[in-house]
Amino acid sequence: MAEIMVGNATDIADGDHRIFALGEIEVGVFRLGDRFVAYENRCPHHGGPVCQGRLFNRVEEIIMPDQTSRGMRFGRDRHVVCPWHGYEFDLETGRHPGDARMRLRPIPVRISGDALYIEAP
């Protein structure tokens, strides 16, 4: 597989992302601290532009030892939400939090110096 340089790593701030058109598909590249992950911009639910969705920290319910709820909080896991139907995916794994079989298609991404490379699908 060929790699394509799509830009500079410093062009994507921590917690942000960019979408690149590569031939017939689009790829979303997300920066998670010093790591970069990339996924095809296609939701496995109905093909929506998932990488164009909102990014947020996962919402978690606080359950006490007696099984009562103490409300909600934001966790550390970053998620992207598909703008079509609200399906969400963990950016670290690409998996849906409620159904691990549903996941985004990962695209290999590599940094060399400051150059950002994506493996052409």
MODELLER restraints for C-alpha pairs under 7 A, 6 or more apart:
rsr = mdl.restraints
at = mdl.atoms
rsr.add(forms.Gaussian(group=physical.xy_distance, feature=features.Distance(at['CA:1:A'], at['CA:119:A']), mean=6.50, stdev=0.5))
rsr.add(forms.Gaussian(group=physical.xy_distance, feature=features.Distance(at['CA:1:A'], at['CA:120:A']), mean=6.33, stdev=0.5))
rsr.add(forms.Gaussian(group=physical.xy_distance, feature=features.Distance(at['CA:2:A'], at['CA:119:A']), mean=5.84, stdev=0.5))
rsr.add(forms.Gaussian(group=physical.xy_distance, feature=features.Distance(at['CA:2:A'], at['CA:120:A']), mean=5.50, stdev=0.5))
rsr.add(forms.Gaussian(group=physical.xy_distance, feature=features.Distance(at['CA:3:A'], at['CA:117:A']), mean=5.97, stdev=0.5))
rsr.add(forms.Gaussian(group=physical.xy_distance, feature=features.Distance(at['CA:3:A'], at['CA:118:A']), mean=5.46, stdev=0.5))
rsr.add(forms.Gaussian(group=physical.xy_distance, feature=features.Distance(at['CA:3:A'], at['CA:119:A']), mean=4.26, stdev=0.5))
rsr.add(forms.Gaussian(group=physical.xy_distance, feature=features.Distance(at['CA:3:A'], at['CA:120:A']), mean=5.53, stdev=0.5))
rsr.add(forms.Gaussian(group=physical.xy_distance, feature=features.Distance(at['CA:4:A'], at['CA:117:A']), mean=5.33, stdev=0.5))
rsr.add(forms.Gaussian(group=physical.xy_distance, feature=features.Distance(at['CA:4:A'], at['CA:118:A']), mean=5.35, stdev=0.5))
rsr.add(forms.Gaussian(group=physical.xy_distance, feature=features.Distance(at['CA:4:A'], at['CA:119:A']), mean=6.23, stdev=0.5))
rsr.add(forms.Gaussian(group=physical.xy_distance, feature=features.Distance(at['CA:4:A'], at['CA:120:A']), mean=6.35, stdev=0.5))
rsr.add(forms.Gaussian(group=physical.xy_distance, feature=features.Distance(at['CA:5:A'], at['CA:115:A']), mean=6.68, stdev=0.5))
rsr.add(forms.Gaussian(group=physical.xy_distance, feature=features.Distance(at['CA:5:A'], at['CA:116:A']), mean=5.64, stdev=0.5))
rsr.add(forms.Gaussian(group=physical.xy_distance, feature=features.Distance(at['CA:5:A'], at['CA:117:A']), mean=4.33, stdev=0.5))
rsr.add(forms.Gaussian(group=physical.xy_distance, feature=features.Distance(at['CA:5:A'], at['CA:118:A']), mean=6.49, stdev=0.5))
rsr.add(forms.Gaussian(group=physical.xy_distance, feature=features.Distance(at['CA:6:A'], at['CA:116:A']), mean=5.88, stdev=0.5))
rsr.add(forms.Gaussian(group=physical.xy_distance, feature=features.Distance(at['CA:6:A'], at['CA:117:A']), mean=5.94, stdev=0.5))
rsr.add(forms.Gaussian(group=physical.xy_distance, feature=features.Distance(at['CA:6:A'], at['CA:118:A']), mean=7.00, stdev=0.5))
rsr.add(forms.Gaussian(group=physical.xy_distance, feature=features.Distance(at['CA:7:A'], at['CA:115:A']), mean=6.03, stdev=0.5))
rsr.add(forms.Gaussian(group=physical.xy_distance, feature=features.Distance(at['CA:7:A'], at['CA:116:A']), mean=5.35, stdev=0.5))
rsr.add(forms.Gaussian(group=physical.xy_distance, feature=features.Distance(at['CA:8:A'], at['CA:114:A']), mean=5.30, stdev=0.5))
rsr.add(forms.Gaussian(group=physical.xy_distance, feature=features.Distance(at['CA:8:A'], at['CA:115:A']), mean=4.61, stdev=0.5))
rsr.add(forms.Gaussian(group=physical.xy_distance, feature=features.Distance(at['CA:8:A'], at['CA:116:A']), mean=5.20, stdev=0.5))
rsr.add(forms.Gaussian(group=physical.xy_distance, feature=features.Distance(at['CA:9:A'], at['CA:114:A']), mean=5.30, stdev=0.5))
rsr.add(forms.Gaussian(group=physical.xy_distance, feature=features.Distance(at['CA:9:A'], at['CA:115:A']), mean=5.98, stdev=0.5))
rsr.add(forms.Gaussian(group=physical.xy_distance, feature=features.Distance(at['CA:9:A'], at['CA:116:A']), mean=5.40, stdev=0.5))
rsr.add(forms.Gaussian(group=physical.xy_distance, feature=features.Distance(at['CA:10:A'], at['CA:114:A']), mean=6.73, stdev=0.5))
rsr.add(forms.Gaussian(group=physical.xy_distance, feature=features.Distance(at['CA:12:A'], at['CA:31:A']), mean=6.54, stdev=0.5))
rsr.add(forms.Gaussian(group=physical.xy_distance, feature=features.Distance(at['CA:13:A'], at['CA:31:A']), mean=6.76, stdev=0.5))
rsr.add(forms.Gaussian(group=physical.xy_distance, feature=features.Distance(at['CA:14:A'], at['CA:31:A']), mean=5.26, stdev=0.5))
rsr.add(forms.Gaussian(group=physical.xy_distance, feature=features.Distance(at['CA:14:A'], at['CA:32:A']), mean=5.79, stdev=0.5))
rsr.add(forms.Gaussian(group=physical.xy_distance, feature=features.Distance(at['CA:14:A'], at['CA:33:A']), mean=5.28, stdev=0.5))
rsr.add(forms.Gaussian(group=physical.xy_distance, feature=features.Distance(at['CA:15:A'], at['CA:31:A']), mean=5.53, stdev=0.5))
rsr.add(forms.Gaussian(group=physical.xy_distance, feature=features.Distance(at['CA:15:A'], at['CA:32:A']), mean=5.59, stdev=0.5))
rsr.add(forms.Gaussian(group=physical.xy_distance, feature=features.Distance(at['CA:16:A'], at['CA:30:A']), mean=6.02, stdev=0.5))
rsr.add(forms.Gaussian(group=physical.xy_distance, feature=features.Distance(at['CA:16:A'], at['CA:31:A']), mean=5.86, stdev=0.5))
rsr.add(forms.Gaussian(group=physical.xy_distance, feature=features.Distance(at['CA:17:A'], at['CA:28:A']), mean=6.74, stdev=0.5))
rsr.add(forms.Gaussian(group=physical.xy_distance, feature=features.Distance(at['CA:17:A'], at['CA:29:A']), mean=5.40, stdev=0.5))
rsr.add(forms.Gaussian(group=physical.xy_distance, feature=features.Distance(at['CA:17:A'], at['CA:30:A']), mean=4.26, stdev=0.5))
rsr.add(forms.Gaussian(group=physical.xy_distance, feature=features.Distance(at['CA:17:A'], at['CA:31:A']), mean=6.12, stdev=0.5))
rsr.add(forms.Gaussian(group=physical.xy_distance, feature=features.Distance(at['CA:18:A'], at['CA:28:A']), mean=5.72, stdev=0.5))
rsr.add(forms.Gaussian(group=physical.xy_distance, feature=features.Distance(at['CA:18:A'], at['CA:29:A']), mean=5.41, stdev=0.5))
rsr.add(forms.Gaussian(group=physical.xy_distance, feature=features.Distance(at['CA:18:A'], at['CA:30:A']), mean=6.77, stdev=0.5))
rsr.add(forms.Gaussian(group=physical.xy_distance, feature=features.Distance(at['CA:19:A'], at['CA:26:A']), mean=6.58, stdev=0.5))
rsr.add(forms.Gaussian(group=physical.xy_distance, feature=features.Distance(at['CA:19:A'], at['CA:27:A']), mean=5.50, stdev=0.5))
rsr.add(forms.Gaussian(group=physical.xy_distance, feature=features.Distance(at['CA:19:A'], at['CA:28:A']), mean=4.32, stdev=0.5))
rsr.add(forms.Gaussian(group=physical.xy_distance, feature=features.Distance(at['CA:19:A'], at['CA:29:A']), mean=6.25, stdev=0.5))
rsr.add(forms.Gaussian(group=physical.xy_distance, feature=features.Distance(at['CA:20:A'], at['CA:26:A']), mean=5.49, stdev=0.5))
rsr.add(forms.Gaussian(group=physical.xy_distance, feature=features.Distance(at['CA:20:A'], at['CA:27:A']), mean=5.23, stdev=0.5))
rsr.add(forms.Gaussian(group=physical.xy_distance, feature=features.Distance(at['CA:20:A'], at['CA:28:A']), mean=6.43, stdev=0.5))
rsr.add(forms.Gaussian(group=physical.xy_distance, feature=features.Distance(at['CA:21:A'], at['CA:27:A']), mean=6.38, stdev=0.5))
rsr.add(forms.Gaussian(group=physical.xy_distance, feature=features.Distance(at['CA:26:A'], at['CA:40:A']), mean=5.99, stdev=0.5))
rsr.add(forms.Gaussian(group=physical.xy_distance, feature=features.Distance(at['CA:26:A'], at['CA:41:A']), mean=5.27, stdev=0.5))
rsr.add(forms.Gaussian(group=physical.xy_distance, feature=features.Distance(at['CA:27:A'], at['CA:38:A']), mean=6.52, stdev=0.5))
rsr.add(forms.Gaussian(group=physical.xy_distance, feature=features.Distance(at['CA:27:A'], at['CA:39:A']), mean=5.61, stdev=0.5))
rsr.add(forms.Gaussian(group=physical.xy_distance, feature=features.Distance(at['CA:27:A'], at['CA:40:A']), mean=4.53, stdev=0.5))
rsr.add(forms.Gaussian(group=physical.xy_distance, feature=features.Distance(at['CA:27:A'], at['CA:41:A']), mean=5.15, stdev=0.5))
rsr.add(forms.Gaussian(group=physical.xy_distance, feature=features.Distance(at['CA:28:A'], at['CA:38:A']), mean=5.41, stdev=0.5))
rsr.add(forms.Gaussian(group=physical.xy_distance, feature=features.Distance(at['CA:28:A'], at['CA:39:A']), mean=5.40, stdev=0.5))
rsr.add(forms.Gaussian(group=physical.xy_distance, feature=features.Distance(at['CA:28:A'], at['CA:40:A']), mean=6.27, stdev=0.5))
rsr.add(forms.Gaussian(group=physical.xy_distance, feature=features.Distance(at['CA:28:A'], at['CA:41:A']), mean=5.80, stdev=0.5))
rsr.add(forms.Gaussian(group=physical.xy_distance, feature=features.Distance(at['CA:28:A'], at['CA:51:A']), mean=5.39, stdev=0.5))
rsr.add(forms.Gaussian(group=physical.xy_distance, feature=features.Distance(at['CA:29:A'], at['CA:36:A']), mean=6.72, stdev=0.5))
rsr.add(forms.Gaussian(group=physical.xy_distance, feature=features.Distance(at['CA:29:A'], at['CA:37:A']), mean=5.76, stdev=0.5))
rsr.add(forms.Gaussian(group=physical.xy_distance, feature=features.Distance(at['CA:29:A'], at['CA:38:A']), mean=4.28, stdev=0.5))
rsr.add(forms.Gaussian(group=physical.xy_distance, feature=features.Distance(at['CA:29:A'], at['CA:39:A']), mean=6.74, stdev=0.5))
rsr.add(forms.Gaussian(group=physical.xy_distance, feature=features.Distance(at['CA:30:A'], at['CA:36:A']), mean=5.59, stdev=0.5))
rsr.add(forms.Gaussian(group=physical.xy_distance, feature=features.Distance(at['CA:30:A'], at['CA:37:A']), mean=5.35, stdev=0.5))
rsr.add(forms.Gaussian(group=physical.xy_distance, feature=features.Distance(at['CA:30:A'], at['CA:38:A']), mean=6.14, stdev=0.5))
rsr.add(forms.Gaussian(group=physical.xy_distance, feature=features.Distance(at['CA:31:A'], at['CA:37:A']), mean=6.68, stdev=0.5))
rsr.add(forms.Gaussian(group=physical.xy_distance, feature=features.Distance(at['CA:36:A'], at['CA:109:A']), mean=6.90, stdev=0.5))
rsr.add(forms.Gaussian(group=physical.xy_distance, feature=features.Distance(at['CA:37:A'], at['CA:109:A']), mean=6.47, stdev=0.5))
rsr.add(forms.Gaussian(group=physical.xy_distance, feature=features.Distance(at['CA:38:A'], at['CA:106:A']), mean=5.86, stdev=0.5))
rsr.add(forms.Gaussian(group=physical.xy_distance, feature=features.Distance(at['CA:38:A'], at['CA:107:A']), mean=5.14, stdev=0.5))
rsr.add(forms.Gaussian(group=physical.xy_distance, feature=features.Distance(at['CA:38:A'], at['CA:108:A']), mean=6.59, stdev=0.5))
rsr.add(forms.Gaussian(group=physical.xy_distance, feature=features.Distance(at['CA:38:A'], at['CA:109:A']), mean=6.24, stdev=0.5))
rsr.add(forms.Gaussian(group=physical.xy_distance, feature=features.Distance(at['CA:39:A'], at['CA:104:A']), mean=6.19, stdev=0.5))
rsr.add(forms.Gaussian(group=physical.xy_distance, feature=features.Distance(at['CA:39:A'], at['CA:105:A']), mean=5.43, stdev=0.5))
rsr.add(forms.Gaussian(group=physical.xy_distance, feature=features.Distance(at['CA:39:A'], at['CA:106:A']), mean=4.40, stdev=0.5))
rsr.add(forms.Gaussian(group=physical.xy_distance, feature=features.Distance(at['CA:39:A'], at['CA:107:A']), mean=5.15, stdev=0.5))
rsr.add(forms.Gaussian(group=physical.xy_distance, feature=features.Distance(at['CA:40:A'], at['CA:104:A']), mean=6.90, stdev=0.5))
rsr.add(forms.Gaussian(group=physical.xy_distance, feature=features.Distance(at['CA:40:A'], at['CA:105:A']), mean=5.51, stdev=0.5))
rsr.add(forms.Gaussian(group=physical.xy_distance, feature=features.Distance(at['CA:40:A'], at['CA:106:A']), mean=6.47, stdev=0.5))
rsr.add(forms.Gaussian(group=physical.xy_distance, feature=features.Distance(at['CA:40:A'], at['CA:107:A']), mean=6.58, stdev=0.5))
rsr.add(forms.Gaussian(group=physical.xy_distance, feature=features.Distance(at['CA:41:A'], at['CA:49:A']), mean=5.24, stdev=0.5))
rsr.add(forms.Gaussian(group=physical.xy_distance, feature=features.Distance(at['CA:41:A'], at['CA:50:A']), mean=5.53, stdev=0.5))
rsr.add(forms.Gaussian(group=physical.xy_distance, feature=features.Distance(at['CA:41:A'], at['CA:51:A']), mean=5.07, stdev=0.5))
rsr.add(forms.Gaussian(group=physical.xy_distance, feature=features.Distance(at['CA:42:A'], at['CA:48:A']), mean=5.47, stdev=0.5))
rsr.add(forms.Gaussian(group=physical.xy_distance, feature=features.Distance(at['CA:42:A'], at['CA:49:A']), mean=5.16, stdev=0.5))
rsr.add(forms.Gaussian(group=physical.xy_distance, feature=features.Distance(at['CA:42:A'], at['CA:50:A']), mean=5.65, stdev=0.5))
rsr.add(forms.Gaussian(group=physical.xy_distance, feature=features.Distance(at['CA:43:A'], at['CA:49:A']), mean=6.24, stdev=0.5))
rsr.add(forms.Gaussian(group=physical.xy_distance, feature=features.Distance(at['CA:43:A'], at['CA:50:A']), mean=5.10, stdev=0.5))
rsr.add(forms.Gaussian(group=physical.xy_distance, feature=features.Distance(at['CA:43:A'], at['CA:82:A']), mean=6.82, stdev=0.5))
rsr.add(forms.Gaussian(group=physical.xy_distance, feature=features.Distance(at['CA:43:A'], at['CA:104:A']), mean=6.61, stdev=0.5))
rsr.add(forms.Gaussian(group=physical.xy_distance, feature=features.Distance(at['CA:44:A'], at['CA:102:A']), mean=6.78, stdev=0.5))
rsr.add(forms.Gaussian(group=physical.xy_distance, feature=features.Distance(at['CA:44:A'], at['CA:103:A']), mean=6.77, stdev=0.5))
rsr.add(forms.Gaussian(group=physical.xy_distance, feature=features.Distance(at['CA:44:A'], at['CA:104:A']), mean=6.51, stdev=0.5))
rsr.add(forms.Gaussian(group=physical.xy_distance, feature=features.Distance(at['CA:48:A'], at['CA:82:A']), mean=6.66, stdev=0.5))
rsr.add(forms.Gaussian(group=physical.xy_distance, feature=features.Distance(at['CA:48:A'], at['CA:84:A']), mean=5.80, stdev=0.5))
rsr.add(forms.Gaussian(group=physical.xy_distance, feature=features.Distance(at['CA:49:A'], at['CA:82:A']), mean=6.56, stdev=0.5))
rsr.add(forms.Gaussian(group=physical.xy_distance, feature=features.Distance(at['CA:50:A'], at['CA:81:A']), mean=6.50, stdev=0.5))
rsr.add(forms.Gaussian(group=physical.xy_distance, feature=features.Distance(at['CA:50:A'], at['CA:82:A']), mean=4.11, stdev=0.5))
rsr.add(forms.Gaussian(group=physical.xy_distance, feature=features.Distance(at['CA:50:A'], at['CA:83:A']), mean=6.48, stdev=0.5))
rsr.add(forms.Gaussian(group=physical.xy_distance, feature=features.Distance(at['CA:51:A'], at['CA:80:A']), mean=6.88, stdev=0.5))
rsr.add(forms.Gaussian(group=physical.xy_distance, feature=features.Distance(at['CA:53:A'], at['CA:80:A']), mean=5.91, stdev=0.5))
rsr.add(forms.Gaussian(group=physical.xy_distance, feature=features.Distance(at['CA:53:A'], at['CA:81:A']), mean=4.99, stdev=0.5))
rsr.add(forms.Gaussian(group=physical.xy_distance, feature=features.Distance(at['CA:53:A'], at['CA:82:A']), mean=4.89, stdev=0.5))
rsr.add(forms.Gaussian(group=physical.xy_distance, feature=features.Distance(at['CA:53:A'], at['CA:83:A']), mean=5.02, stdev=0.5))
rsr.add(forms.Gaussian(group=physical.xy_distance, feature=features.Distance(at['CA:54:A'], at['CA:80:A']), mean=5.61, stdev=0.5))
rsr.add(forms.Gaussian(group=physical.xy_distance, feature=features.Distance(at['CA:54:A'], at['CA:81:A']), mean=5.46, stdev=0.5))
rsr.add(forms.Gaussian(group=physical.xy_distance, feature=features.Distance(at['CA:55:A'], at['CA:78:A']), mean=6.86, stdev=0.5))
rsr.add(forms.Gaussian(group=physical.xy_distance, feature=features.Distance(at['CA:55:A'], at['CA:79:A']), mean=5.60, stdev=0.5))
rsr.add(forms.Gaussian(group=physical.xy_distance, feature=features.Distance(at['CA:55:A'], at['CA:80:A']), mean=4.56, stdev=0.5))
rsr.add(forms.Gaussian(group=physical.xy_distance, feature=features.Distance(at['CA:55:A'], at['CA:81:A']), mean=6.61, stdev=0.5))
rsr.add(forms.Gaussian(group=physical.xy_distance, feature=features.Distance(at['CA:56:A'], at['CA:78:A']), mean=5.66, stdev=0.5))
rsr.add(forms.Gaussian(group=physical.xy_distance, feature=features.Distance(at['CA:56:A'], at['CA:79:A']), mean=5.45, stdev=0.5))
rsr.add(forms.Gaussian(group=physical.xy_distance, feature=features.Distance(at['CA:56:A'], at['CA:80:A']), mean=6.60, stdev=0.5))
rsr.add(forms.Gaussian(group=physical.xy_distance, feature=features.Distance(at['CA:57:A'], at['CA:74:A']), mean=5.65, stdev=0.5))
rsr.add(forms.Gaussian(group=physical.xy_distance, feature=features.Distance(at['CA:57:A'], at['CA:75:A']), mean=5.77, stdev=0.5))
rsr.add(forms.Gaussian(group=physical.xy_distance, feature=features.Distance(at['CA:57:A'], at['CA:76:A']), mean=5.87, stdev=0.5))
rsr.add(forms.Gaussian(group=physical.xy_distance, feature=features.Distance(at['CA:57:A'], at['CA:77:A']), mean=5.48, stdev=0.5))
rsr.add(forms.Gaussian(group=physical.xy_distance, feature=features.Distance(at['CA:57:A'], at['CA:78:A']), mean=4.46, stdev=0.5))
rsr.add(forms.Gaussian(group=physical.xy_distance, feature=features.Distance(at['CA:57:A'], at['CA:79:A']), mean=5.90, stdev=0.5))
rsr.add(forms.Gaussian(group=physical.xy_distance, feature=features.Distance(at['CA:58:A'], at['CA:74:A']), mean=5.65, stdev=0.5))
rsr.add(forms.Gaussian(group=physical.xy_distance, feature=features.Distance(at['CA:58:A'], at['CA:75:A']), mean=5.25, stdev=0.5))
rsr.add(forms.Gaussian(group=physical.xy_distance, feature=features.Distance(at['CA:58:A'], at['CA:76:A']), mean=6.76, stdev=0.5))
rsr.add(forms.Gaussian(group=physical.xy_distance, feature=features.Distance(at['CA:58:A'], at['CA:77:A']), mean=5.46, stdev=0.5))
rsr.add(forms.Gaussian(group=physical.xy_distance, feature=features.Distance(at['CA:58:A'], at['CA:78:A']), mean=5.98, stdev=0.5))
rsr.add(forms.Gaussian(group=physical.xy_distance, feature=features.Distance(at['CA:58:A'], at['CA:79:A']), mean=6.03, stdev=0.5))
rsr.add(forms.Gaussian(group=physical.xy_distance, feature=features.Distance(at['CA:59:A'], at['CA:72:A']), mean=6.65, stdev=0.5))
rsr.add(forms.Gaussian(group=physical.xy_distance, feature=features.Distance(at['CA:59:A'], at['CA:73:A']), mean=5.75, stdev=0.5))
rsr.add(forms.Gaussian(group=physical.xy_distance, feature=features.Distance(at['CA:59:A'], at['CA:74:A']), mean=4.66, stdev=0.5))
rsr.add(forms.Gaussian(group=physical.xy_distance, feature=features.Distance(at['CA:59:A'], at['CA:75:A']), mean=6.06, stdev=0.5))
rsr.add(forms.Gaussian(group=physical.xy_distance, feature=features.Distance(at['CA:60:A'], at['CA:72:A']), mean=5.57, stdev=0.5))
rsr.add(forms.Gaussian(group=physical.xy_distance, feature=features.Distance(at['CA:60:A'], at['CA:73:A']), mean=5.39, stdev=0.5))
rsr.add(forms.Gaussian(group=physical.xy_distance, feature=features.Distance(at['CA:60:A'], at['CA:74:A']), mean=6.01, stdev=0.5))
rsr.add(forms.Gaussian(group=physical.xy_distance, feature=features.Distance(at['CA:60:A'], at['CA:75:A']), mean=6.20, stdev=0.5))
rsr.add(forms.Gaussian(group=physical.xy_distance, feature=features.Distance(at['CA:61:A'], at['CA:69:A']), mean=6.89, stdev=0.5))
rsr.add(forms.Gaussian(group=physical.xy_distance, feature=features.Distance(at['CA:61:A'], at['CA:71:A']), mean=5.85, stdev=0.5))
rsr.add(forms.Gaussian(group=physical.xy_distance, feature=features.Distance(at['CA:61:A'], at['CA:72:A']), mean=4.42, stdev=0.5))
rsr.add(forms.Gaussian(group=physical.xy_distance, feature=features.Distance(at['CA:61:A'], at['CA:73:A']), mean=6.42, stdev=0.5))
rsr.add(forms.Gaussian(group=physical.xy_distance, feature=features.Distance(at['CA:62:A'], at['CA:69:A']), mean=5.72, stdev=0.5))
rsr.add(forms.Gaussian(group=physical.xy_distance, feature=features.Distance(at['CA:62:A'], at['CA:70:A']), mean=5.25, stdev=0.5))
rsr.add(forms.Gaussian(group=physical.xy_distance, feature=features.Distance(at['CA:62:A'], at['CA:71:A']), mean=5.65, stdev=0.5))
rsr.add(forms.Gaussian(group=physical.xy_distance, feature=features.Distance(at['CA:62:A'], at['CA:72:A']), mean=5.80, stdev=0.5))
rsr.add(forms.Gaussian(group=physical.xy_distance, feature=features.Distance(at['CA:63:A'], at['CA:69:A']), mean=4.69, stdev=0.5))
rsr.add(forms.Gaussian(group=physical.xy_distance, feature=features.Distance(at['CA:63:A'], at['CA:70:A']), mean=6.12, stdev=0.5))
rsr.add(forms.Gaussian(group=physical.xy_distance, feature=features.Distance(at['CA:64:A'], at['CA:70:A']), mean=6.81, stdev=0.5))
rsr.add(forms.Gaussian(group=physical.xy_distance, feature=features.Distance(at['CA:77:A'], at['CA:90:A']), mean=6.76, stdev=0.5))
rsr.add(forms.Gaussian(group=physical.xy_distance, feature=features.Distance(at['CA:78:A'], at['CA:90:A']), mean=5.98, stdev=0.5))
rsr.add(forms.Gaussian(group=physical.xy_distance, feature=features.Distance(at['CA:78:A'], at['CA:91:A']), mean=5.74, stdev=0.5))
rsr.add(forms.Gaussian(group=physical.xy_distance, feature=features.Distance(at['CA:79:A'], at['CA:88:A']), mean=6.28, stdev=0.5))
rsr.add(forms.Gaussian(group=physical.xy_distance, feature=features.Distance(at['CA:79:A'], at['CA:89:A']), mean=5.28, stdev=0.5))
rsr.add(forms.Gaussian(group=physical.xy_distance, feature=features.Distance(at['CA:79:A'], at['CA:90:A']), mean=4.52, stdev=0.5))
rsr.add(forms.Gaussian(group=physical.xy_distance, feature=features.Distance(at['CA:79:A'], at['CA:91:A']), mean=5.38, stdev=0.5))
rsr.add(forms.Gaussian(group=physical.xy_distance, feature=features.Distance(at['CA:80:A'], at['CA:88:A']), mean=5.51, stdev=0.5))
rsr.add(forms.Gaussian(group=physical.xy_distance, feature=features.Distance(at['CA:80:A'], at['CA:89:A']), mean=5.45, stdev=0.5))
rsr.add(forms.Gaussian(group=physical.xy_distance, feature=features.Distance(at['CA:80:A'], at['CA:90:A']), mean=6.73, stdev=0.5))
rsr.add(forms.Gaussian(group=physical.xy_distance, feature=features.Distance(at['CA:80:A'], at['CA:91:A']), mean=6.69, stdev=0.5))
rsr.add(forms.Gaussian(group=physical.xy_distance, feature=features.Distance(at['CA:81:A'], at['CA:87:A']), mean=5.60, stdev=0.5))
rsr.add(forms.Gaussian(group=physical.xy_distance, feature=features.Distance(at['CA:81:A'], at['CA:88:A']), mean=4.22, stdev=0.5))
rsr.add(forms.Gaussian(group=physical.xy_distance, feature=features.Distance(at['CA:81:A'], at['CA:89:A']), mean=6.55, stdev=0.5))
rsr.add(forms.Gaussian(group=physical.xy_distance, feature=features.Distance(at['CA:82:A'], at['CA:88:A']), mean=6.17, stdev=0.5))
rsr.add(forms.Gaussian(group=physical.xy_distance, feature=features.Distance(at['CA:88:A'], at['CA:96:A']), mean=5.86, stdev=0.5))
rsr.add(forms.Gaussian(group=physical.xy_distance, feature=features.Distance(at['CA:89:A'], at['CA:95:A']), mean=5.20, stdev=0.5))
rsr.add(forms.Gaussian(group=physical.xy_distance, feature=features.Distance(at['CA:89:A'], at['CA:96:A']), mean=4.45, stdev=0.5))
rsr.add(forms.Gaussian(group=physical.xy_distance, feature=features.Distance(at['CA:89:A'], at['CA:97:A']), mean=6.50, stdev=0.5))
rsr.add(forms.Gaussian(group=physical.xy_distance, feature=features.Distance(at['CA:90:A'], at['CA:96:A']), mean=6.35, stdev=0.5))
rsr.add(forms.Gaussian(group=physical.xy_distance, feature=features.Distance(at['CA:90:A'], at['CA:97:A']), mean=6.83, stdev=0.5))
rsr.add(forms.Gaussian(group=physical.xy_distance, feature=features.Distance(at['CA:94:A'], at['CA:103:A']), mean=5.23, stdev=0.5))
rsr.add(forms.Gaussian(group=physical.xy_distance, feature=features.Distance(at['CA:94:A'], at['CA:104:A']), mean=4.92, stdev=0.5))
rsr.add(forms.Gaussian(group=physical.xy_distance, feature=features.Distance(at['CA:95:A'], at['CA:102:A']), mean=6.02, stdev=0.5))
rsr.add(forms.Gaussian(group=physical.xy_distance, feature=features.Distance(at['CA:95:A'], at['CA:103:A']), mean=4.15, stdev=0.5))
rsr.add(forms.Gaussian(group=physical.xy_distance, feature=features.Distance(at['CA:95:A'], at['CA:104:A']), mean=6.42, stdev=0.5))
rsr.add(forms.Gaussian(group=physical.xy_distance, feature=features.Distance(at['CA:96:A'], at['CA:102:A']), mean=5.68, stdev=0.5))
rsr.add(forms.Gaussian(group=physical.xy_distance, feature=features.Distance(at['CA:96:A'], at['CA:103:A']), mean=5.81, stdev=0.5))
rsr.add(forms.Gaussian(group=physical.xy_distance, feature=features.Distance(at['CA:107:A'], at['CA:119:A']), mean=6.63, stdev=0.5))
rsr.add(forms.Gaussian(group=physical.xy_distance, feature=features.Distance(at['CA:108:A'], at['CA:118:A']), mean=5.98, stdev=0.5))
rsr.add(forms.Gaussian(group=physical.xy_distance, feature=features.Distance(at['CA:108:A'], at['CA:119:A']), mean=5.43, stdev=0.5))
rsr.add(forms.Gaussian(group=physical.xy_distance, feature=features.Distance(at['CA:109:A'], at['CA:117:A']), mean=5.64, stdev=0.5))
rsr.add(forms.Gaussian(group=physical.xy_distance, feature=features.Distance(at['CA:109:A'], at['CA:118:A']), mean=4.55, stdev=0.5))
rsr.add(forms.Gaussian(group=physical.xy_distance, feature=features.Distance(at['CA:109:A'], at['CA:119:A']), mean=6.31, stdev=0.5))
rsr.add(forms.Gaussian(group=physical.xy_distance, feature=features.Distance(at['CA:110:A'], at['CA:116:A']), mean=6.05, stdev=0.5))
rsr.add(forms.Gaussian(group=physical.xy_distance, feature=features.Distance(at['CA:110:A'], at['CA:117:A']), mean=5.11, stdev=0.5))
rsr.add(forms.Gaussian(group=physical.xy_distance, feature=features.Distance(at['CA:110:A'], at['CA:118:A']), mean=6.49, stdev=0.5))
rsr.add(forms.Gaussian(group=physical.xy_distance, feature=features.Distance(at['CA:111:A'], at['CA:117:A']), mean=6.15, stdev=0.5))
